[in-house]
Amino acid sequence: LVALGTNTDPYQWVESRYRMMPEILEALEAAGTPVSVLTKSPLAMRDVEIFERMAKKLPVSVNLSVPTLDEDAWRATEPHTPSPAARLDAVAELRRRGIDSGVLIAPLMPGINDDPEQVRPILERAKKAGASFLGGVALHLRGEVKDVFFGWLEAKRPDLLPRYEQLYQGRAYMQPAQR
């Protein structure tokens, strides 16, 4: 299995210009290699015919990350990314076409998008879309990302800064019980 998007989203905006994914997918298909894609972008639908063809003979899944449906939280934490609602529409279309497609509620950020009232609409939309699976991942802050995120908290959500300092003190991941 080749998992695309575990570190960097393969369907970032630049993919619409360079169109590398069709060739990558076709090479994996020719090699008989199962594929799993994780993305924030419905741009993956551009390659739906390739995924359909692959799914007839190989395990294939195209999964979308949907951290929130709350407009304010989305725009504050994921500026310049495709609409989370459009991502869920893509899951529904992928499932209609017989392609495994799930929803990853990620990242879950304490005090920002982890309230049950914020998560419930994602669960409902994922169920309505026929998602193959649903999961969640707590925010992790590796390397320089931690400094960037803490800078964002200081500027935009200083009320949460003490909580995050406690949750991530000396580590990139929350303790398992906190996740």
C-alpha positions in Angstrom: 0.0 0.0 0.0 1.2 3.5 -0.9 -0.3 6.2 1.3 -0.2 9.6 -0.3 -0.9 12.6 1.9 0.4 11.4 5.3 2.9 14.2 5.5 2.0 16.7 2.7 -1.3 17.0 1.0 -0.9 15.7 -2.6 -3.8 17.9 -3.8 -2.5 21.3 -2.7 -3.4 24.2 -5.0 -0.2 23.8 -6.9 -1.4 20.3 -8.1 -4.0 22.0 -10.2 -1.2 23.7 -12.1 1.4 20.9 -12.3 -1.0 17.8 -12.5 1.5 15.3 -11.2 -1.1 13.1 -9.4 -2.6 11.5 -12.6 0.8 10.2 -13.6 1.6 9.0 -10.1 -1.7 7.2 -9.8 -1.3 5.6 -13.3 2.2 4.4 -12.4 0.9 2.9 -9.2 -2.0 1.3 -11.1 0.3 -0.2 -13.7 2.4 -1.7 -10.8 -0.7 -3.2 -9.2 -0.1 -1.1 -6.0 -3.0 -0.4 -3.6 -3.4 3.3 -2.8 -4.7 5.4 0.0 -5.0 9.2 -0.4 -5.5 11.7 2.4 -6.3 15.3 1.3 -8.1 18.5 2.3 -9.1 19.1 -1.3 -11.9 18.1 -3.5 -9.4 18.6 -6.3 -9.0 14.8 -5.9 -12.3 14.6 -7.8 -10.4 15.6 -10.9 -8.8 12.2 -10.9 -12.0 10.3 -10.0 -12.0 8.3 -13.3 -8.5 6.9 -12.4 -9.6 6.1 -8.9 -12.7 4.3 -10.3 -10.6 2.3 -12.7 -8.1 1.4 -10.0 -10.8 0.4 -7.5 -12.1 -2.3 -9.8 -8.9 -4.2 -9.4 -7.0 -2.8 -6.4 -7.8 -1.5 -2.9 -8.1 2.2 -3.2 -9.4 4.9 -0.8 -9.6 8.6 -1.1 -10.1 10.2 2.3 -10.8 13.8 3.2 -9.8 15.7 6.3 -12.6 17.8 7.8 -11.6 19.5 11.0 -14.8 21.6 11.4 -17.9 22.8 9.6 -17.8 26.0 11.7 -17.1 28.8 9.3 -15.2 31.0 11.8 -13.1 28.1 13.1 -12.3 26.9 9.5 -11.3 30.4 8.2 -9.2 31.0 11.3 -7.3 27.7 11.4 -7.2 26.7 7.7 -7.1 29.9 5.6 -6.9 29.4 1.8 -8.1 25.7 2.0 -11.1 24.3 0.2 -14.5 24.5 2.0 -15.0 21.6 4.5 -18.6 21.2 3.1 -17.1 20.7 -0.4 -14.8 18.0 1.1 -17.8 16.2 2.4 -19.6 16.5 -0.9 -16.5 14.9 -2.5 -16.8 12.0 0.0 -20.4 11.5 -1.0 -19.5 11.5 -4.8 -16.6 9.1 -4.3 -18.9 6.7 -2.4 -21.6 7.0 -5.1 -18.9 5.9 -7.6 -18.0 2.9 -5.5 -14.7 4.2 -4.2 -13.9 3.8 -0.5 -13.8 7.3 1.1 -13.6 8.2 4.7 -13.5 11.3 6.9 -10.8 12.2 9.2 -11.7 14.9 11.8 -8.3 16.3 12.0 -6.8 18.0 13.7 -9.0 18.2 16.7 -7.8 21.3 18.6 -8.9 21.8 22.2 -11.1 24.8 22.6 -11.2 25.5 18.9 -13.1 22.7 17.2 -13.4 19.8 19.7 -16.8 20.7 21.3 -19.3 17.9 20.7 -21.6 20.5 19.1 -18.9 21.3 16.5 -18.1 17.6 15.9 -21.7 16.3 15.6 -22.5 18.0 12.3 -19.4 16.4 10.7 -20.5 13.0 12.0 -24.0 13.6 10.5 -22.7 14.7 7.2 -20.2 11.9 7.0 -22.9 9.4 7.7 -25.2 11.0 5.1 -22.3 10.8 2.6 -21.9 7.1 3.2 -18.3 7.5 4.5 -16.4 4.2 4.6 -14.9 5.2 7.9 -14.7 8.1 10.4 -11.8 8.9 12.6 -10.3 11.7 14.6 -6.8 12.9 15.3 -5.7 15.3 18.0 -3.5 18.2 17.0 0.2 17.4 17.0 2.8 20.1 17.0 6.2 18.8 15.7 9.2 20.9 15.0 8.7 24.5 13.9 4.9 23.9 13.6 4.7 24.3 17.4 6.2 27.8 17.3 4.0 28.8 14.4 0.8 27.5 16.1 1.7 29.1 19.4 2.3 32.4 17.6 -1.2 32.1 16.1 -2.6 31.3 19.5 -0.9 34.4 21.0 -2.3 36.6 18.3 -5.7 35.1 17.7 -6.7 33.1 20.8 -4.6 34.2 23.8 -7.3 32.8 26.1 -6.2 29.3 25.0 -2.5 29.9 25.4 -2.1 28.6 29.0 -4.1 25.5 28.2 -2.0 24.7 25.2 1.2 25.4 27.1 0.1 22.8 29.7 -1.1 20.3 27.0 2.1 20.4 24.9 4.7 21.3 27.5 7.9 19.6 26.3 6.1 17.4 23.7 4.6 17.4 20.2 1.6 15.2 21.2 -0.9 15.4 24.0 -0.8 12.6 26.5 -3.0 9.7 25.4 -5.6 10.4 28.1 -5.9 13.9 26.9 -6.3 12.9 23.2 
